Amino acid sequence: MTEPRPFRAAGRLVDFMRQADEAGLINLAAGVPGLDSLPTEELQAAFTRAFAHEGAKMFTYHHPEGDHVLREQLAARLQARGANVRGPQLVTVTGCTQGVQLLISILVKPGDIVAVEAPAYYGMLEVLSVAGARVLPLPITGPDGIDLDATEELLTRWKPRALIVCAALSNPSGVTIPNEKRPRLVEICRQNGVRLIEDDIYGELIEDGVPRSLLAWDDGSTVSYVSSFSKSVSPGLRAGVCVPGTLYEDFAARKCQQDLHSAVVSEVALREFLAAGALDPHLAKLRPRNAHRRALALEAIARAFPKGTRANPPRGGYMLWAELPRAVDLAEVRETARQERIVFGAGPVFYTEPQPTSSLRLNCAKASEEELVSGLETLGAILCAAE
């Protein structure tokens, strides 16, 4: 029976990030885009315009909630996805991780219950572990994500402080909650007094139509929204956004206590990038690139991984979730693969409790196409030998 339990996170974000720029690796682990997918020329032009327009103002303190014009631009993009929000209701953050961490710090005290998808992003699980939360896992049951009937039953019984969902291209499973199921999820949380945290970091990477935000069915009393441009534009910008809803004042105060405000230079450059209309053309190029990389990876997995391996076909993005037919010693596999200069995301870091089979998260974007295929073929041979 599913019930909340205290846990200790199985993975550390710092360990994954230390691999991100390690030379010579075939990196199938870190959830970062490839260098050749970044809009380098457009960003360079945006930084040039930012300096021309702002000059020395770019290098001083500014508003703790973020650049005013940028917040209006981000609100407009959310409005196009059904959200009834305005710029002053937004707070810019230093990446999605900061937004989630601040919301958790507001909502969760040691022993409090928080519901999460299973599997769920290891970085978020680490934050919950440090906060002393008891986690209520909601298993992902198919391409539509968590089962809403089971979710309603569990939230009604346990009344968690929050439910955290990656509603589009969930990390790591790749599932997306369909538009038609989103209003019911919001209503379930509203009826049970559960704060619904929407992690939308991959939303813009959907290839068959970006879904409406969960904010579209809320007035700020239930949903808090977090996203960033780390997956769609540049992880190095460290530029993100939060719509805290009724948690706004507490969120803004804690954000200011933590770092005064996010990086002015990045925010002004992002503002210029958006003002030039550069985001949507970039996404129009990025989505087919991601689709091509996923297709290469799926072919290699089908060819080289143990027979019976299931790999999800997500609606976008550049990561795949592969479930092996049987349990293997992934710690041993990871060590053997590391000797071949291959790293991947091992399934246990995405769960709060042991699983009967083994799974892997595989990034298709960072390595070159040749290294992606060869790395997966080598990893497949290691997995077959481990069975």
C-alpha positions in Angstrom: 0.0 0.0 0.0 1.3 3.5 -0.9 2.0 5.5 2.2 4.4 8.4 3.1 7.8 7.5 4.4 10.9 9.4 5.5 13.8 8.7 3.2 17.3 9.5 2.3 18.0 10.7 -1.3 20.0 8.1 -3.3 21.6 10.7 -5.5 23.4 14.1 -5.2 22.9 16.8 -7.7 26.5 18.0 -7.2 27.8 14.6 -8.4 25.9 14.9 -11.7 26.9 18.5 -12.2 30.6 17.7 -11.7 30.4 15.5 -14.8 28.7 18.1 -16.9 32.0 19.7 -18.3 34.3 16.7 -17.8 36.3 16.3 -21.0 36.3 12.9 -22.8 33.0 11.6 -21.4 30.2 10.2 -23.4 27.7 11.9 -21.1 24.3 10.3 -21.2 23.6 11.4 -17.6 23.3 15.1 -17.1 20.0 16.6 -18.3 21.7 19.4 -20.4 21.4 20.3 -24.1 24.3 20.0 -26.4 26.6 22.9 -27.2 25.7 22.9 -30.9 22.0 23.3 -30.0 22.5 26.7 -28.2 21.4 29.9 -30.0 24.9 31.3 -29.6 24.7 34.1 -32.2 21.4 35.3 -31.0 22.5 35.3 -27.4 25.7 37.2 -28.4 23.6 39.8 -30.2 21.2 40.0 -27.1 24.1 40.7 -24.7 25.5 43.4 -27.1 22.1 45.1 -27.2 21.7 44.7 -23.5 24.9 46.5 -22.8 24.1 49.2 -25.3 20.7 49.9 -23.7 21.6 49.5 -20.1 25.3 50.3 -19.7 26.5 50.5 -16.1 23.0 49.7 -14.8 23.6 46.1 -15.8 26.3 45.8 -13.1 24.5 47.1 -10.1 21.7 46.0 -7.8 18.2 45.9 -9.1 14.6 44.9 -8.1 14.6 41.8 -5.9 11.7 40.2 -7.9 13.5 40.7 -11.2 13.6 42.9 -14.3 10.2 44.5 -14.8 10.1 44.2 -18.6 11.3 40.6 -18.5 8.6 39.7 -16.0 6.0 41.2 -18.4 7.4 39.2 -21.3 7.3 36.0 -19.3 3.7 36.7 -18.2 2.7 37.2 -21.8 4.0 33.7 -22.7 2.1 32.2 -19.9 -1.0 34.1 -20.9 -0.7 32.5 -24.3 -1.0 29.2 -22.5 -4.2 30.1 -20.6 -2.7 31.6 -17.4 -4.4 34.7 -16.0 -1.2 36.3 -14.7 0.6 39.6 -14.9 4.3 40.6 -14.6 4.1 41.8 -11.0 2.9 38.3 -10.0 6.1 36.7 -11.2 9.5 36.4 -9.5 12.6 35.6 -11.5 14.8 32.9 -10.1 18.3 31.5 -10.6 17.2 28.4 -12.5 14.2 26.2 -11.8 16.0 24.5 -8.9 16.0 27.7 -6.8 12.3 28.2 -7.4 11.4 24.6 -6.3 13.8 24.8 -3.3 12.3 28.1 -2.1 8.7 26.8 -2.4 9.7 23.7 -0.4 11.3 25.8 2.3 8.0 27.7 2.7 5.7 24.7 2.7 7.6 21.9 4.3 8.8 21.3 7.9 10.4 18.1 9.1 7.9 15.3 9.1 5.5 16.9 6.7 4.1 14.9 3.8 4.9 15.8 0.2 3.5 13.8 -2.8 5.7 13.3 -5.8 5.6 11.4 -9.1 7.5 8.1 -9.0 10.0 8.2 -10.6 10.8 11.9 -9.9 13.8 14.2 -10.5 16.6 13.3 -8.2 17.5 17.0 -7.4 14.0 17.7 -6.1 14.1 14.5 -4.1 17.4 15.6 -2.6 15.9 18.9 -1.5 12.9 17.0 0.1 15.3 14.7 1.9 17.3 17.6 3.4 14.0 19.2 4.4 13.0 16.1 6.4 9.9 15.4 4.4 7.9 12.2 4.3 7.4 11.5 0.6 4.1 10.0 -0.7 5.1 8.4 -4.1 2.4 8.5 -6.9 3.4 5.9 -9.5 3.4 7.0 -13.1 1.2 4.4 -14.8 1.4 5.3 -18.5 2.0 8.1 -21.0 -0.5 10.3 -19.3 1.4 10.3 -16.0 0.0 9.6 -12.6 -3.4 8.0 -12.2 -5.9 10.7 -11.2 -8.3 8.3 -9.4 -5.5 6.9 -7.3 -4.1 10.4 -6.7 -7.5 11.7 -5.5 -7.8 8.8 -3.1 -4.3 9.3 -1.7 -4.5 13.1 -1.4 -7.8 12.8 0.4 -6.4 10.3 2.8 -3.0 11.8 3.6 -3.6 15.6 3.0 0.1 16.3 2.0 1.4 19.8 2.2 2.2 19.8 -1.5 2.2 17.8 -4.7 5.1 18.4 -7.1 4.6 17.4 -10.7 6.7 17.9 -13.8 3.5 18.2 -15.9 5.2 18.2 -19.4 7.9 15.7 -20.3 8.3 14.7 -16.7 11.9 14.1 -15.6 12.8 11.3 -15.9 9.8 9.3 -17.3 9.1 11.7 -20.2 5.3 11.5 -19.7 3.0 14.5 -20.2 -0.3 15.1 -18.5 -2.9 15.8 -21.3 -4.7 19.0 -21.4 -8.0 17.3 -20.7 -6.8 15.8 -17.4 -5.1 19.0 -16.1 -8.2 20.8 -14.7 -9.2 17.7 -12.7 -5.7 17.5 -11.1 -5.9 21.2 -10.1 -9.4 20.6 -8.6 -8.3 17.5 -6.6 -5.6 19.6 -5.0 -7.9 22.5 -4.4 -10.5 20.3 -2.7 -7.8 18.8 -0.4 -5.9 22.0 0.4 -2.8 20.7 -1.3 -0.4 23.2 -2.9 0.3 22.0 -6.5 3.8 22.9 -7.6 4.1 22.8 -11.4 7.6 22.2 -12.7 7.3 23.3 -16.3 11.0 23.4 -17.3 10.5 21.1 -20.3 7.1 22.5 -21.5 8.4 24.5 -24.4 10.1 21.4 -25.8 6.8 19.6 -26.6 6.6 19.0 -30.3 2.9 18.5 -31.0 1.6 21.6 -29.3 2.7 23.2 -26.0 0.1 22.3 -23.4 -1.8 24.8 -21.2 -0.2 25.5 -17.9 -1.9 24.3 -14.8 -2.2 28.0 -13.9 -4.9 28.2 -16.5 -7.3 26.5 -14.0 -6.2 28.4 -10.9 -6.4 31.8 -9.3 -3.1 31.5 -7.4 -4.6 29.8 -4.3 -3.6 26.3 -5.3 -0.9 26.3 -8.1 2.6 27.6 -7.9 4.5 27.5 -11.2 8.2 27.2 -11.8 10.2 27.1 -15.0 13.5 28.2 -16.5 15.3 28.6 -19.8 18.0 26.1 -19.0 16.6 23.4 -21.3 15.2 25.6 -24.0 17.8 28.4 -24.4 20.9 28.1 -22.2 21.7 26.5 -18.9 24.5 29.0 -18.3 22.1 31.9 -18.2 20.6 30.5 -14.9 17.4 32.4 -15.7 14.1 31.1 -14.5 10.7 32.2 -13.3 8.3 31.4 -10.5 4.6 32.3 -10.1 4.2 31.7 -6.3 0.5 32.6 -6.2 -0.7 33.4 -2.7 2.8 32.5 -1.4 4.2 35.5 -3.2 5.3 37.7 -0.3 6.9 34.9 1.6 8.6 33.7 -1.6 9.9 37.1 -2.5 11.3 37.7 1.0 13.1 34.3 1.1 14.5 34.8 -2.4 15.9 38.2 -1.4 17.4 36.7 1.8 19.1 34.0 -0.3 20.7 36.1 -3.1 19.2 39.6 -3.1 18.2 39.1 -6.7 19.1 37.0 -9.7 21.9 38.0 -12.2 21.0 41.3 -13.8 23.2 40.7 -16.8 21.5 37.4 -17.7 18.0 38.9 -17.1 18.6 41.9 -19.3 20.2 39.7 -22.1 17.2 37.3 -21.9 14.9 40.3 -22.1 16.6 41.4 -25.3 16.6 37.9 -26.7 12.8 37.7 -26.2 12.2 41.2 -27.5 14.0 40.3 -30.7 11.6 37.4 -31.2 14.5 34.9 -31.1 12.9 32.3 -28.9 10.3 30.8 -31.1 12.5 30.4 -34.2 15.1 28.8 -32.0 12.5 26.3 -30.6 11.4 25.6 -34.2 15.0 24.4 -34.9 15.6 22.7 -31.5 12.5 20.5 -31.5 13.3 18.5 -34.7 16.9 18.2 -33.6 15.7 16.6 -30.3 13.4 14.3 -32.2 16.3 13.2 -34.5 18.5 12.5 -31.5 15.8 10.5 -29.8 15.2 8.4 -32.9 18.9 7.6 -33.1 18.9 6.6 -29.5 15.8 4.5 -29.7 17.2 2.5 -32.6 20.5 1.9 -30.7 18.6 0.8 -27.6 16.4 -1.6 -29.6 19.5 -3.0 -31.3 21.9 -3.3 -28.3 20.0 -3.3 -25.0 18.7 -6.6 -23.4 15.7 -8.0 -25.2 12.5 -6.8 -23.6 13.8 -3.4 -22.7 11.1 -0.7 -22.9 12.1 2.8 -23.8 9.5 5.6 -23.6 8.6 7.6 -26.8 8.0 11.1 -25.3 6.3 14.0 -27.0 9.5 16.0 -27.1 12.7 16.8 -25.3 16.0 15.0 -25.4 15.9 12.4 -22.7 14.7 8.8 -22.7 13.6 6.6 -19.8 14.6 2.9 -20.4 13.2 0.1 -18.2 15.1 -3.2 -18.3 13.2 -6.5 -18.3 15.0 -7.6 -15.1 16.9 -6.2 -12.2 20.7 -5.8 -12.7 23.4 -4.5 -10.5 23.4 -0.9 -11.8 26.2 0.1 -9.5 28.5 -2.5 -11.1 27.2 -1.5 -14.6 27.9 2.2 -13.8 31.4 1.4 -12.7 32.1 -0.7 -15.9 30.6 1.9 -18.1 32.7 4.6 -16.4 35.8 2.7 -17.3 34.6 3.1 -20.9 34.1 6.8 -20.3 30.3 6.5 -20.4 28.0 7.9 -17.7 24.2 7.6 -17.4 21.5 8.3 -14.9 20.8 5.1 -12.8 17.2 4.5 -11.9 17.5 4.3 -8.1 18.3 8.0 -7.7 14.8 8.8 -9.1 12.9 6.8 -6.5 12.5 6.9 -2.7 12.2 3.1 -2.4 13.6 0.0 -4.2 12.1 -1.1 -7.4 11.6 -4.7 -8.8 13.3 -3.9 -12.1 16.1 -1.6 -13.2 15.8 1.6 -15.2 18.1 4.2 -16.7 17.7 7.9 -17.8 19.6 8.6 -21.0 20.4 12.1 -22.3 20.4 12.1 -26.2 21.5 15.8 -26.6 24.9 16.3 -25.1 27.1 13.8 -26.9 27.8 13.9 -30.7 25.5 11.7 -32.8 28.4 9.2 -33.3 29.2 9.1 -29.6 25.5 8.8 -28.7 25.1 5.7 -30.8 28.5 4.1 -29.9 28.0 4.9 -26.2 24.5 3.3 -26.2 25.8 0.2 -28.0 28.7 -0.2 -25.5 26.3 0.4 -22.6 23.9 -2.2 -24.1 26.7 -4.8 -24.2 27.6 -4.1 -20.6 23.9 -4.4 -19.6 23.5 -7.7 -21.5 26.6 -9.1 -19.8 25.2 -8.1 -16.4 22.0 -10.0 -16.8 
